[in-house]
Amino acid sequence: MIWAIAATVLAGLATVVGGLLALHPGMRQRGPLAFGLAFAAGLMIVLSVVEILPLSLSTLRASGVGQPLWWTAGAFAVGCALVVLIDAVLPEPAATSGAAGGDAGDGGGGGLGLQDNPRLRRSGLLIALVIGAHNAPEGLMTFLTMLESPELGVGLAVAIAIHNVPEGMAVAAPVFAATGRRGTAILWATVAGLAEPVGALVGYFVLRAVLPPELLVLTLALVAGMMIALSLRELIPAARRYQTHPAQSLVGLAAGAVVVWTSLALT
């Protein structure tokens, strides 16, 4: 069990590595920030469509649940609705000169206007909430796999760590760009990553004892809906808002998709 916990913690804290990468001064510039946000969107969309949703559907079918496609689609729709609800609950920041400058000022060239931008801080908070929700069931999967098959568990932990790095960047980059505070950016990236071992322990000692396995699988489909909704509602519009050239968002989306395909092919 100690090795299972260790693997889950290390995989989750790969978000800190991404957070450290996001502290590079280039991430304070509009172009690299747009690329980073689009990169995270491409990663989340492809990961959800290629890995998470098929896994949820196939597991439901193997367990003999009736109408697994409808169950998966329903959980996916609930996940999308949750992001819309979270987005509605988080207060819309009031327009300030700093925020306006971050969105439309400075001529699109450098990092002017990004600091003290409440809209970017709000994006970072929403991203951290959704990534944390994604990491919790992911951590439980890693933990249980390590207990049953350490060889498969190590491979799964490595794959999760690979795509946790850009997730950490997705959390830290907008927070750092908006506040200029390295500690705050790393803190949010760390919190998002720690959701993984927390989800593993809670799932193993509580959920596993009282809930059927189907619910965990539906949770993955729900999280896939959250990730896609977040990408379409928050990440891609933000990337387009801060881009200095139309190709930045498109290249970022493509790069994120390639990273997911490569990480899945290697595991």
N, C-alpha and C positions, 0 to 999 in steps of 0.2 A: 504493500500500500504506500510506503514511503516513496518508492520510485515512481508510482503513479501520480502522487501529489507533486513530486519534483518536476516530472515531465509536463504536467498541466501548468504549473507556475511558470516554467521557462517558456513554454509556448505562448502563454498569455502575455508575459512581459516583453515579448518581441515588439509590442506596441511602443515600448520605451525607446527601442532602437529607432523606430520610425519617428518618434517624437524628437529625438536628438538630431536626426537628419533634417527635420523640419526647421531646426534652429539656424540652419545655414542662412547667411545674410541674403542670399538670392531669393529665399522664400518670402522676403519682405517686398519683393518686386511684383507688380501686377501679373506679368507674363508667366513667371514660374508658379505663382499661386494658382492661376487659372489652369495651368497644366496639371498641378498636383490635385486639384479638386476634380478635374475631369478624369484623371488617372484613377482616383478612388471610385468614381462612379462606374467606370468601365470594369473595374475589378469586382465591385459589388453585383452589378447586373449579371455578368457572365458567371460568377460563382453561384449566384442564386439559381440561374436557369440551367446551368450545366451540371452542378453538383448537388445542391441542397434539395431542390424540388424533385429531381429524379430519385434521390435517396429516400425522401419521404414517401413518394408514391410506391416505390418498389418494396419498401419495408412494410407498408400497409397491406399490399397485395400478398406478401409472403406470410403475414400474420393472419390472413383469412378475413380481414375486415371487409364488410360489404360496401360496395361503391367507393373504393379508395380514391378514385379521381375526384369525386365530389367532395370528399372529406379534405383532400389536399387543396382543392380550389377554394373551399370555404375558409380554411385556415389562412391561405394566402390573402384572400380578400380582407379578412379581419386584420392581418398585419398591415396592409395598406391603409385601412381605416384608422388604425392606431397611430400611424405617423401623421395623418391628417389631424387627428385629435390632439396629439402632442403639439403639433405646429400651431393649432388654434389656442391651446392653453398657454403656450409661451407668449408673453406680451410682445407685440410688434414694437420695435424700438422707435422712439420719436425721432423725426428728422432733425439732425443737427448739422452744423456746418462741417464738422469732421466727417460725419457719415456721408453727407452729400459729396464731400470731396473724395471719399473712398469709392463712391459709386460712379461719379461722373466727372469729377474734377481732375486735376493734374494732367489732363491731356492724354491719360492712359500710358504714360511713359514709365514712371518709377514707382516707389513705394509711398509717395506722398499721399496723405489722405487715408491710408489704411489704418494707421495707429488710432486708438481710441474710437474704433468703428463698432458701434453696438450691433450692427447687422452681422458683422463677421463673428463677434463673440457669440451671438445667438446661434449662428450656424454651427460653430464649434461645440456648443452645448448640446444641440440636437444630434449632431453626429456622434458625440460621446455617449448619449443615451441609447441610440440605436445600436452602435457597435457593442456597447456593454450588454445589451439584450441578445445580440448575436453571439457574443463570446460565452455567455452562461451555458446554454445547451451544448455549445461546441466543446466547452471544458468538460462537461459530463460525458460526452462521447469519448474524448481522449482518455479520461480517467477509467471508464469502464473497459475500454479496449486494452489499456495497459494492464489492468487486472487479469483479463482473460487471455491475452496474447501480447506479451511485451514486444515481440518483433513487429507486429502490426501497429502496436501503440506508438512505438518510436517513429515509424514512418508517418503515421497520422500527425504526431506532434510536430515533426519537421515541416510537413505540408502546411499545418496551421500557423506555425511560426513564420513561414515565408509570406503568407498573405496577411499576417498580423502587422508586418512592418509598414506597408503602405496604409493600413488602417490607423496606425499610430500617427503617421504623417497627416492623414485626413483629419484627425482630431486636433493635433498640435499646430498645424500650419495656420488655420484661420485664427486660433486663439493668440498665437505669437504675433501674427501680422496685425491683429487688432489692438493688442495690449503692449507689445514689445517686452513682455515679461517671460523670460525663459522658464522660471520656476513654475509659473501658472500653466504654461503649455505642457511641460513635462508631467505636472501633477494630473492634468486631465487625461493625458495619454496613459499614465500609470493606472488611474482609476478604471479606464476602459479595459485595460489588460487584466487587472485583478478580478474583474467580473468572471473571468474564466475559471480560476481555481475556486472562487466562491460558488459559482454555479455547479462545479463538480462536487464539492462537499455537500452542498444543500441537496442536490439531486440524489446523491448516493445515500445519505442518511435519512432524508425525509421523503422526497418524491418517489424514489424507488420502492419505498415501503408501502405507500398508500395509493399510488396512481398506476394505472395500466401503462404498458410500454407504448401503446398507440398515442398517448397524450404527448410523450416526449417527441415522437416523430412529427405530430401535428405542430408542436412548438417550433420545429425546424422550418416547416412550411410557413408558419406565421412570421418567423424572422426573415425568411426570404422575401415575403411581401413587404416587410418593413424596409429592407435594404433597397429593393427596387423603387419603392415609393420615395424614399429618402433621396435616391439618386436623381429621380425625375423631378422632384419638387424642390430640392435644395442644392445638390451638388452641381448638376449640369447648368441650371440657371446662374448659380454663383460663378461658375467657370466662365460662362459667356459674359457675365457682368464685368469680370476683371481681365478678360483677355485683351491683348493689344494687337492680336492678329487672329483672324478666324481659324487658322490652322491649329492654334494652340489647344483648343478644346478637342478638336477632332483627333489630333495626335495623342493627347492625353487619354481619351477614351480607348483608342486603339492599343496604346501601350498597356493600359490596365488589363484589357482583355487578353493580350499576349502573355502577360505575367501569369494570369490564372491558368491559361491553357498549358503553359510550360510547367508550372508547379504541379498540375494534375498529371501531366504526362510523365513527370519524373518520379511519381510516387505510385 
